[in-house]
Amino acid sequence: MPDDRPGLFRRILSVSNDDPRKIVGVAVALCLVCSVFVSAAAIGLRPLQEANKRQSMRQNILQVAGLMQPGGDVDALFKQNMEARIVDLRTGRFSDAVDPDVYDQRTAVRDPALSDPIPPDEDIAAIKRKAHFATVYLVKDGSGGYRAVILPVHGYGLWSTLYGYLAVKPDGREIVGLQFYDHAETPGLGGEVDNPVWRAKWPGKRLFGEDGELRIEVVKGAAATGEKGAYQVDGLAGATLTSRGVNNLVRYWASQNGFGPFLRTLQQELSKDG
Ligand SMILES: Cc1cc2nc3c(=O)[nH]c(=O)nc-3n(C[C@H](O)[C@H](O)[C@H](O)COP(=O)(O)O)c2cc1C
């Protein structure tokens, strides 16, 4: 006997559009279809997002070293000029304990096995924990030596933690550049840390005095002229709190508790490597 009952789809269509069961059913079906699309897009685009993140990180590293050219091939420039190395922040020496290509300091700092709490009296950058390892980038000079070392730095501003790179000459004393790649300070106020005019005030400034004392500071207003000015950078107008945060984070990472021990022995470490 032929089955002349209408199919499920026809039965649903024949139900009145005002029927609450149909309204709920259609809404649920629509949600399911949309969630499948969104999940597929999120999973499918993940490799592309990762690649973009990596490219943007490389671009920032090249920029702080003054090597980024407009329209330049980021990956080619990075490969040609940069060498990623791991520094053990507990000893200030290069380490092979983790692979610099996969190590992520921002993830490690949340892992108690890979980081230590910072005592509150030392925590001038307000970052609470310090990872055991940091990835630094050695900038090759093209003749077997190095012309700079790029250090990852971070610390609290007014509204957010600022993440960036501090590039230093191989003498471990002279700054080549400072650049942030992630923060949420107010555009036009604290966000002026990204202004090229302000960033241009950093190259040539000195971290340490002749006696090795940490002297770099971001001052309120304009930097002094003469010898004192070599250790000072102008504060940002209307953004004293972000400026103070930058001062604190640069000083923390250059200090004994940050990369200080590494910077002190940098020249010997690099000559072993070069
Ligand atoms: C909406 C708003 C956003 C602000 N954002 C920042 C900021 O990102 N960084 C900062 O240092 N100050 C910011 N300030 C200003 C601070 O509250 C504070 O007044 C300022 O840091 C003092 O700087 P000055 O002594 O140079 O004027 C903001 C103020 C307002 C009202």
Ligand as a Chemical Component Dictionary entry (heavy atoms), coordinates in Angstrom:
data_LIG
# 
_chem_comp.id                   LIG 
_chem_comp.type                 NON-POLYMER 
_chem_comp.pdbx_formal_charge   0 
_chem_comp.three_letter_code    LIG 
# 
loop_
_chem_comp_atom.comp_id 
_chem_comp_atom.atom_id 
_chem_comp_atom.alt_atom_id 
_chem_comp_atom.type_symbol 
_chem_comp_atom.charge 
_chem_comp_atom.model_Cartn_x 
_chem_comp_atom.model_Cartn_y 
_chem_comp_atom.model_Cartn_z 
_chem_comp_atom.pdbx_ordinal 
LIG C1  C1  C 0 38.995 59.506 29.419 1  
LIG C2  C2  C 0 40.388 59.705 29.905 2  
LIG C3  C3  C 0 41.393 58.913 29.421 3  
LIG C4  C4  C 0 42.711 59.077 29.883 4  
LIG N1  N1  N 0 43.691 58.268 29.415 5  
LIG C5  C5  C 0 44.937 58.406 29.862 6  
LIG C6  C6  C 0 45.990 57.558 29.420 7  
LIG O1  O1  O 0 45.824 56.688 28.553 8  
LIG N2  N2  N 0 47.218 57.739 29.966 9  
LIG C7  C7  C 0 47.477 58.684 30.918 10 
LIG O2  O2  O 0 48.600 58.766 31.399 11 
LIG N3  N3  N 0 46.524 59.517 31.340 12 
LIG C8  C8  C 0 45.258 59.399 30.840 13 
LIG N4  N4  N 0 44.291 60.231 31.267 14 
LIG C9  C9  C 0 44.663 61.363 32.110 15 
LIG C10 C10 C 0 44.940 60.956 33.508 16 
LIG O3  O3  O 0 43.733 60.787 34.157 17 
LIG C11 C11 C 0 45.776 62.056 34.172 18 
LIG O4  O4  O 0 45.023 63.223 34.227 19 
LIG C12 C12 C 0 47.024 62.334 33.395 20 
LIG O5  O5  O 0 47.807 61.169 33.341 21 
LIG C13 C13 C 0 47.834 63.443 34.026 22 
LIG O6  O6  O 0 48.801 63.825 33.065 23 
LIG P1  P1  P 0 49.428 65.304 33.050 24 
LIG O7  O7  O 0 49.974 65.470 34.431 25 
LIG O8  O8  O 0 50.476 65.246 31.989 26 
LIG O9  O9  O 0 48.292 66.210 32.706 27 
LIG C14 C14 C 0 42.979 60.070 30.830 28 
LIG C15 C15 C 0 41.950 60.880 31.310 29 
LIG C16 C16 C 0 40.664 60.709 30.861 30 
LIG C17 C17 C 0 39.591 61.585 31.397 31 
# 
loop_
_chem_comp_bond.comp_id 
_chem_comp_bond.atom_id_1 
_chem_comp_bond.atom_id_2 
_chem_comp_bond.value_order 
_chem_comp_bond.pdbx_ordinal 
LIG C1  C2  SING 1  
LIG C2  C3  SING 2  
LIG C2  C16 DOUB 3  
LIG C3  C4  DOUB 4  
LIG C4  N1  SING 5  
LIG C4  C14 SING 6  
LIG N1  C5  DOUB 7  
LIG C5  C6  SING 8  
LIG C5  C8  SING 9  
LIG C6  O1  DOUB 10 
LIG C6  N2  SING 11 
LIG N2  C7  SING 12 
LIG C7  O2  DOUB 13 
LIG C7  N3  SING 14 
LIG N3  C8  DOUB 15 
LIG C8  N4  SING 16 
LIG N4  C9  SING 17 
LIG N4  C14 SING 18 
LIG C9  C10 SING 19 
LIG C10 O3  SING 20 
LIG C10 C11 SING 21 
LIG C11 O4  SING 22 
LIG C11 C12 SING 23 
LIG C12 O5  SING 24 
LIG C12 C13 SING 25 
LIG C13 O6  SING 26 
LIG O6  P1  SING 27 
LIG P1  O7  DOUB 28 
LIG P1  O8  SING 29 
LIG P1  O9  SING 30 
LIG C14 C15 DOUB 31 
LIG C15 C16 SING 32 
LIG C16 C17 SING 33 
# 
